[in-house]
Every structure is written in structure tokens, then in C-alpha cells.
Amino acid sequence: MDIAIIGAGASGMMAAIAAARRGANVMLFEKQARAGKKLLATGNGRCNLTNLNMSPRCYHGSGYSHVKSALEAFGVEDTLSFFQSMGLLTISEENGRVYPASDRANSVLDVLRLELDRLGIAVIADHAVEKARFKKGKFLLDVRNEDNVTVVKADKLIVCCGGSAAPKLGGTTDGYAILESFGHAKTKIYPSLVRLTTDPEYPRAMKGIRLDAEISIMAGNKVLAASAGEIQFTENGVSGPAAFEVSRAASTMKNADSVQLDLLRSVEDSVLLGVLHERRKNMLNLTLGDVFTGIFHSRVGKMLVRYAGLSNEDPCSTLNDSKIKKLISCAHAFILPLRGTASLTEAQVTAGGIDCALFDETMQSMLCPGLYAAGEVLDVDGDCGGYNLQWAWSSGYIAGTSAAQEG
């Protein structure tokens, strides 16, 4: 059984190993200079392998049933056992995120490469599969290396090219084109796990500042998506893990119109009220620009005063009950007009892809027997926190295992 796999990312390497362990002869094609380049960048270079708090509800797109069956067939425990069997030690954090014990993504890639070598899998880097077709019981692949194009034959074909996010790390539209040539349809694609762009007036003044907040994507007064955790202000918006978690809604929902931040989610109003009353009473020489000292970064405090329609130069003695109430309200509901998100070039994940409707639960095409797909090339994207890599491991394992079976 000769199996060709296009794309040596997470799902492609998993598919290759799963197929080779069942006796298949595997050719793994990668257009980049080496396998797993994007894997090295995941989790800020730490590689968030999976998440102990796994659920199909953490996924989006047309492949919900595929995710559900994939997690049942090859879930978190299977993933951890798989990597442990290759010598990778892992640690988990309180939020369920799992990382290599070395805290370095290259440890994950290294054990995968060793297993590819052990199984004798041909990893053919710097070779781009430009076209694929099925003729007389074989898949024929046009494989380009510089100016040379070679036709390669295979019994089965697994497309694991990934999505179009992060082209510098290997993001591509190649997989879409190949699967579309077999009759599969592609949904509209959007950036996900990406920074939010807003009106820059207030963010610009706080560029680079990180803080803990609750963040919501709003459509008028309706909450479309919400998360909490670390955010970071940028030149023209909001970034950070919590912002990434709600970015899909900002990117895909046309009625999304604002970002709302609760900058005091962990502080009781009574405590803050007491601090502000104390400063009004005993620190009359202070200006309003100093009123949030000890509570926020000075630039954030000054921004909130300005956002509340007050002057940073006014003395604290002018801080009446109405103004104190206004400042607290603004800190809990700091609203920025939403302009969208950064582009797919900056995104970690593609929302959208090849419609899953015409793939069965073995990841095989219903239009062309012997053709499989796995990973981000399909219309499945997960929340931030290891969910996208788990989809890559699960779908890649199922595709590789299924393709290696005769018939």
C-alpha cells in the first residue's frame, strides 16, 4: 500500500506515523524546507499539545460530527500515550493546557521526526504537490522541486496541507485547490486566534501594556463572545490570549460592532469605592491623573479618566460621587468601536476551509474513495488552548489508520 501525504505539519506527520505503523509505505511531501515549521511556533514556542478540558463544544465549522467521532476514536489520553510512547514528557497547567516538560516546542517535533525516521517514512521536503488526479486506480501527483516536475503514483492520498493562516510558517491554499479539483467545496475563510483591531484613539495611548480583563465582542447590547484573562493593548486594538479567544466572533460575525472590556473584573466595587473616597478626602494635592495609582498602570489610569470625560489635570477635590460612579462604570465597561481583526497573515488559525459534509467519519472523501483529508484544511477550527492541535492529532490518526487499510 503506497500512501502519499501532502503536508508535513501536525496532522500530516500523525497520519504518516499512523499509516506506517500499520505497514503502509508512506511518502510525506512538504513544500517548506523542513517538516513541522508551524508546530515550532505554537503556544508561543512552547507547543500547547492538547487540553485536558476537551469537548466538541470547543470547535467550530461544518465538521462537528467529525470532531465528536474523532475525539472518541483518538482523544486526549490517546494523544498523551502516543507522545509518551515516543519518550516525550509532558506537564499540565491549571487551565488544562498540556505542554512538553522541556517547555520547548522543538521537543515535540524532535520525537515526531525520530519516529518518522524509525518507521522509514520518506519525508520529501522542498517539494510542492501542484496537482493531483485519480486515474486507472491510482492517484497521480505532479510534484515540483525548483524547475522540475515529477509525476508520483500512490494508492491512497491524504491531504494535510493546513489552512491559509500564517503563510510565513507554511500557511497555504494548496490543499483547498487540490480538494476542490476532486469536487469538494470550500467555505468562506476568516482569520481566527488573531488580534482585534479597533478605533485607535485609546489603545494607542496604552500600547504594550498587559493586564487582566474580561473581554466581550458585542453587537449593540448583545454579547456574541466573551472570555477573560490576559490582554495586551496594541497600536490599534487589543491582543493577548483572551482577545484571541473571542477573535473568531469578531472576524466571522457581520453584526459585531464593539469590544467591551471589564478592566476591574477581579476587584470588588466596594473596595474600589473606598479607595477613591479616601483619595478624595486625604489627597487633595493629587490630580485625577493620579487617582488610579496602585490600581492600574499610570497610562491606563489616565486613559480611563479621559475616557470618562474628565480632565487628568483637575484636582481630586473635584471628584464628587457622580464622577466616582462614572469612573468605576467606565472601568467595568470600557468600550472600543470594532473595526475587525488582523489578516490571515497574522492569524494562528483559519476559520473555514473545505466543507466536511462530503467526508465520512474515517476522513475519507465520499466523492473519491481513497482520498482523505485531515487537520486545518477542513472546515474545523478550535478555541485557543491546544484544541487545534488535538484536532490535528485526532483527524490525522484516523485518516492515516483508515488509509492504511486495504480496499
VMD Tcl script that draws the C-alpha trace (Angstrom):
set ca {
  {0.00 0.00 0.00}
  {1.62 3.24 -1.19}
  {0.21 6.29 0.58}
  {1.08 9.87 -0.37}
  {0.53 12.57 2.23}
  {0.66 16.24 1.31}
  {1.82 18.46 4.15}
  {4.26 17.59 6.95}
  {2.59 19.60 9.69}
  {1.00 18.14 12.81}
  {-1.82 16.25 11.07}
  {0.43 15.10 8.22}
  {3.12 13.71 10.50}
  {0.50 11.98 12.63}
  {-1.18 10.49 9.55}
  {2.18 9.27 8.24}
  {3.11 7.59 11.52}
  {-0.33 6.00 11.96}
  {-0.26 4.59 8.40}
  {3.33 3.37 8.58}
  {2.71 1.60 11.88}
  {0.12 -0.45 10.00}
  {2.55 -1.48 7.30}
  {1.91 1.13 4.62}
  {4.69 2.60 2.51}
  {4.38 6.34 3.14}
  {5.65 9.33 1.15}
  {5.29 12.60 3.07}
  {5.59 15.70 0.87}
  {6.35 19.15 2.32}
  {6.78 22.34 0.30}
  {8.76 24.04 3.10}
  {12.44 23.32 3.66}
  {11.65 21.14 6.68}
  {8.74 19.44 8.40}
  {6.80 20.97 11.30}
  {7.74 24.63 10.95}
  {4.36 25.90 12.20}
  {4.42 23.44 15.08}
  {7.51 25.18 16.45}
  {5.58 28.45 16.75}
  {2.53 27.11 18.58}
  {1.94 28.11 22.18}
  {4.49 30.94 21.85}
  {7.17 28.37 21.10}
  {6.10 26.08 23.96}
  {3.71 23.91 21.90}
  {0.36 23.56 23.61}
  {-0.17 19.90 22.67}
  {-3.73 19.45 23.85}
  {-6.11 20.36 26.66}
  {-7.41 18.17 29.48}
  {-10.73 20.05 29.35}
  {-11.62 18.63 25.95}
  {-15.08 18.91 24.41}
  {-16.57 19.07 20.90}
  {-18.16 22.34 22.06}
  {-14.70 23.91 21.79}
  {-14.81 23.54 17.98}
  {-16.49 25.41 15.15}
  {-17.28 24.84 11.49}
  {-19.10 22.22 9.45}
  {-17.32 19.25 10.99}
  {-18.92 19.00 14.44}
  {-19.85 15.31 13.98}
  {-16.35 14.60 12.66}
  {-14.79 16.24 15.72}
  {-17.04 14.27 18.06}
  {-16.22 10.91 16.48}
  {-12.53 11.79 16.13}
  {-12.20 12.64 19.82}
  {-13.95 9.40 20.71}
  {-11.60 7.40 18.49}
  {-8.38 9.23 19.42}
  {-8.79 11.62 22.31}
  {-6.61 13.42 24.81}
  {-5.48 10.29 26.69}
  {-4.57 8.63 23.39}
  {-2.55 11.69 22.41}
  {-0.67 11.73 25.70}
  {0.01 7.98 25.45}
  {1.17 8.38 21.87}
  {3.75 11.01 22.77}
  {4.77 9.25 25.97}
  {5.47 6.10 23.95}
  {7.98 8.13 21.94}
  {9.68 9.47 25.06}
  {8.06 12.89 25.39}
  {7.41 14.04 28.95}
  {4.51 16.47 29.42}
  {3.16 18.80 32.09}
  {-0.33 20.23 32.51}
  {-1.35 23.62 33.87}
  {-4.36 24.53 35.99}
  {-6.31 25.62 32.91}
  {-5.88 22.16 31.37}
  {-3.28 23.12 28.80}
  {-0.63 20.47 28.20}
  {2.96 21.31 27.23}
  {6.19 19.36 26.83}
  {8.07 19.23 30.15}
  {11.01 20.93 28.43}
  {8.70 23.90 27.73}
  {10.06 23.91 24.20}
  {8.15 23.06 21.02}
  {11.20 21.51 19.38}
  {10.95 18.61 21.85}
  {7.60 17.67 20.30}
  {8.92 17.99 16.77}
  {12.08 16.03 17.61}
  {10.21 12.95 18.85}
  {7.95 13.04 15.79}
  {10.97 13.22 13.48}
  {12.66 10.33 15.28}
  {9.53 8.22 14.84}
  {9.29 9.15 11.16}
  {12.91 8.02 10.74}
  {12.38 4.84 12.76}
  {9.47 3.84 10.56}
  {11.39 4.56 7.36}
  {8.96 7.23 6.20}
  {10.24 9.28 3.30}
  {9.91 12.95 4.24}
  {10.34 14.78 0.94}
  {10.87 18.45 1.82}
  {11.19 21.35 -0.63}
  {8.73 19.55 -2.90}
  {5.34 21.09 -3.65}
  {2.44 18.97 -4.88}
  {0.85 21.20 -7.51}
  {-1.89 18.92 -8.81}
  {-3.44 15.56 -8.03}
  {-5.80 13.34 -10.02}
  {-7.15 9.80 -9.92}
  {-6.63 7.63 -12.99}
  {-6.85 3.87 -13.53}
  {-6.92 3.08 -9.82}
  {-4.00 5.32 -8.89}
  {-3.51 8.83 -7.62}
  {-1.11 10.78 -9.81}
  {0.66 13.74 -8.19}
  {2.55 16.49 -10.01}
  {5.42 17.22 -7.63}
  {7.61 20.28 -8.22}
  {11.14 20.77 -6.96}
  {12.56 24.04 -8.31}
  {12.13 23.75 -12.11}
  {11.49 20.01 -12.22}
  {8.06 18.39 -12.10}
  {7.80 14.67 -11.41}
  {4.68 12.51 -11.51}
  {4.37 10.31 -8.42}
  {1.89 7.43 -8.12}
  {0.10 6.33 -4.96}
  {-2.73 4.01 -3.95}
  {-4.15 6.42 -1.38}
  {-3.84 10.18 -0.90}
  {-4.16 12.17 2.34}
  {-4.34 15.97 2.10}
  {-2.95 17.63 5.23}
  {-1.81 20.98 3.83}
  {-3.30 23.05 6.63}
  {-5.14 26.34 6.19}
  {-4.10 29.68 4.77}
  {-3.28 31.35 8.11}
  {0.33 32.35 8.83}
  {1.86 31.93 5.34}
  {5.36 32.62 6.70}
  {5.01 29.43 8.74}
  {3.63 27.39 5.86}
  {0.03 28.55 5.58}
  {-1.19 27.81 2.07}
  {-4.21 27.48 -0.19}
  {-2.73 24.42 -1.94}
  {-4.89 21.93 -0.07}
  {-8.07 23.80 -0.93}
  {-7.19 23.75 -4.63}
  {-6.36 20.04 -4.63}
  {-9.55 19.00 -2.83}
  {-11.67 21.36 -4.94}
  {-10.27 19.65 -8.05}
  {-11.92 16.45 -6.79}
  {-15.27 18.23 -6.42}
  {-15.15 19.34 -2.78}
  {-16.41 22.80 -1.86}
  {-14.62 25.38 0.26}
  {-16.43 27.63 2.71}
  {-15.51 31.27 3.16}
  {-12.36 31.59 5.24}
  {-11.56 34.03 8.04}
  {-8.68 34.69 10.42}
  {-9.03 33.27 13.93}
  {-6.88 33.37 17.06}
  {-5.70 36.79 15.98}
  {-5.52 40.32 17.38}
  {-8.56 42.59 17.29}
  {-8.49 45.94 15.51}
  {-10.46 48.87 16.92}
  {-10.61 52.62 16.78}
  {-7.03 53.50 17.79}
  {-7.69 56.60 19.92}
  {-7.47 54.94 23.33}
  {-5.43 51.75 22.61}
  {-2.60 53.76 21.07}
  {-2.01 55.56 24.39}
  {-1.65 52.19 26.15}
  {0.38 50.30 23.53}
  {2.33 47.40 25.02}
  {0.51 47.32 28.38}
  {-0.73 43.91 29.53}
  {-3.46 43.42 32.11}
  {-6.14 41.02 33.28}
  {-9.62 41.72 31.91}
  {-12.90 40.27 30.77}
  {-13.37 40.89 27.07}
  {-16.58 40.67 25.04}
  {-17.43 41.04 21.37}
  {-20.69 42.96 21.17}
  {-23.47 43.55 18.67}
  {-25.20 46.51 20.23}
  {-26.02 45.31 23.76}
  {-25.80 41.62 22.83}
  {-22.73 39.61 23.81}
  {-21.55 37.49 20.85}
  {-18.50 36.00 22.56}
  {-16.72 36.54 25.86}
  {-13.53 35.45 27.57}
  {-11.28 36.53 30.42}
  {-7.56 36.58 31.06}
  {-4.56 38.47 29.79}
  {-4.99 41.14 27.14}
  {-2.43 43.46 25.60}
  {-3.12 46.84 24.05}
  {-1.63 47.45 20.62}
  {-1.27 50.45 18.35}
  {-4.79 49.94 17.01}
  {-6.57 47.39 19.13}
  {-6.30 44.52 21.58}
  {-4.20 41.36 21.51}
  {-3.30 38.65 24.02}
  {-4.75 35.20 24.82}
  {-8.18 36.44 25.96}
  {-8.56 38.60 22.84}
  {-7.57 35.66 20.63}
  {-10.31 33.55 22.19}
  {-13.05 35.94 21.04}
  {-11.45 36.89 17.71}
  {-13.44 34.32 15.73}
  {-16.66 36.15 16.53}
  {-15.09 39.49 15.58}
  {-13.90 38.02 12.29}
  {-16.93 35.98 11.21}
  {-19.98 37.79 12.61}
  {-21.02 40.72 10.45}
  {-23.06 42.39 13.20}
  {-20.12 42.58 15.64}
  {-19.59 46.28 16.29}
  {-17.62 46.80 19.51}
  {-15.19 45.35 22.03}
  {-16.14 45.74 25.68}
  {-13.53 45.37 28.41}
  {-14.04 44.95 32.12}
  {-10.69 46.11 33.47}
  {-11.70 45.51 37.09}
  {-13.24 42.04 36.93}
  {-11.30 40.86 39.99}
  {-11.89 43.94 42.19}
  {-14.99 44.42 44.31}
  {-16.73 47.74 43.68}
  {-16.90 48.38 47.42}
  {-13.11 48.15 47.68}
  {-12.56 50.49 44.75}
  {-15.18 52.88 46.08}
  {-13.37 53.01 49.39}
  {-10.02 53.79 47.74}
  {-11.44 56.59 45.61}
  {-13.33 58.15 48.53}
  {-10.15 58.03 50.60}
  {-8.17 59.79 47.92}
  {-10.79 62.48 47.52}
  {-10.69 63.08 51.25}
  {-6.99 62.86 52.13}
  {-5.02 63.53 48.95}
  {-6.33 66.86 47.83}
  {-2.99 67.76 46.26}
  {-3.33 64.90 43.78}
  {-4.82 65.35 40.32}
  {-7.32 62.99 38.71}
  {-4.45 61.65 36.61}
  {-3.17 60.02 39.81}
  {-6.48 58.72 41.12}
  {-5.96 55.13 39.85}
  {-2.35 54.91 41.09}
  {-1.77 51.45 42.56}
  {-4.78 50.06 40.73}
  {-3.73 50.42 37.09}
  {-0.62 51.22 35.12}
  {-0.38 55.01 35.10}
  {-1.16 55.23 31.38}
  {-4.29 53.10 31.84}
  {-5.43 55.23 34.76}
  {-5.00 58.47 32.80}
  {-6.78 56.94 29.80}
  {-9.78 55.95 31.93}
  {-10.07 59.47 33.34}
  {-10.06 60.86 29.81}
  {-12.50 58.16 28.62}
  {-14.89 59.18 31.41}
  {-14.91 62.73 30.05}
  {-12.84 64.17 32.90}
  {-9.55 66.07 32.92}
  {-6.37 64.50 34.25}
  {-5.31 67.97 35.43}
  {-8.30 68.54 37.73}
  {-7.62 68.15 41.49}
  {-9.01 65.16 43.37}
  {-11.09 67.56 45.41}
  {-13.39 67.89 42.38}
  {-14.15 64.17 42.49}
  {-17.78 64.10 43.60}
  {-19.90 60.94 43.99}
  {-21.22 61.21 40.45}
  {-17.71 61.32 38.98}
  {-16.55 58.41 41.13}
  {-19.50 56.35 39.91}
  {-18.65 57.31 36.32}
  {-15.01 56.24 36.68}
  {-15.98 52.86 38.11}
  {-18.57 52.36 35.38}
  {-16.01 53.14 32.67}
  {-13.50 50.72 34.15}
  {-16.12 47.95 34.06}
  {-17.38 48.82 30.59}
  {-14.54 50.27 28.53}
  {-15.95 50.10 25.00}
  {-13.96 50.36 21.78}
  {-15.55 50.54 18.30}
  {-14.60 47.33 16.49}
  {-13.02 47.52 13.05}
  {-12.32 43.82 12.63}
  {-9.22 41.71 13.10}
  {-5.73 41.48 11.70}
  {-5.45 39.48 8.49}
  {-4.80 35.78 7.87}
  {-1.13 36.69 7.59}
  {-1.05 37.23 11.36}
  {-3.66 34.65 12.38}
  {-2.73 31.43 14.13}
  {-5.66 29.50 12.68}
  {-8.00 29.60 9.68}
  {-11.72 29.61 10.39}
  {-13.41 27.85 7.47}
  {-11.97 25.52 4.86}
  {-13.09 22.50 2.90}
  {-16.69 21.60 3.78}
  {-16.74 18.40 5.83}
  {-20.16 17.32 4.55}
  {-18.71 15.03 1.88}
  {-16.17 13.29 4.12}
  {-17.16 10.31 6.24}
  {-16.05 9.72 9.82}
  {-12.91 7.91 8.63}
  {-11.92 11.21 6.97}
  {-12.39 9.62 3.53}
  {-13.96 11.52 0.66}
  {-17.41 10.40 -0.44}
  {-16.61 11.68 -3.92}
  {-13.34 9.82 -4.46}
  {-12.62 6.63 -2.50}
  {-9.00 6.53 -1.35}
  {-8.84 10.30 -0.91}
  {-8.62 11.55 2.68}
  {-8.15 14.89 4.43}
  {-7.18 15.91 7.95}
  {-6.33 18.95 10.03}
  {-6.84 22.62 9.34}
  {-7.51 22.22 5.60}
  {-11.02 21.13 6.64}
  {-13.70 23.46 7.96}
  {-12.90 22.82 11.62}
  {-11.24 25.29 13.96}
  {-10.89 25.15 17.71}
  {-10.68 27.57 20.59}
  {-7.36 28.81 21.90}
  {-5.66 26.36 24.25}
  {-4.45 23.23 22.43}
  {-7.74 22.39 20.73}
  {-6.49 22.90 17.18}
  {-3.51 20.63 17.71}
  {-5.77 17.97 19.22}
  {-7.90 18.11 16.07}
  {-4.72 17.67 14.02}
  {-3.64 14.63 16.06}
  {-7.10 13.04 16.09}
  {-8.02 13.62 12.45}
  {-4.51 12.74 11.26}
  {-4.52 9.50 13.22}
  {-7.92 8.47 11.84}
  {-7.00 9.37 8.24}
  {-3.69 7.53 8.41}
  {-5.16 4.45 10.07}
  {-8.09 4.29 7.66}
  {-5.97 4.82 4.54}
  {-3.61 2.01 5.55}
  {-6.44 -0.49 5.49}
  {-6.78 -2.45 2.29}
  {-9.73 -1.85 -0.02}
}
mol new
graphics top color blue
foreach p $ca { graphics top sphere $p radius 0.5 }
foreach p [lrange $ca 0 end-1] q [lrange $ca 1 end] { graphics top cylinder $p $q radius 0.2 }
display resetview
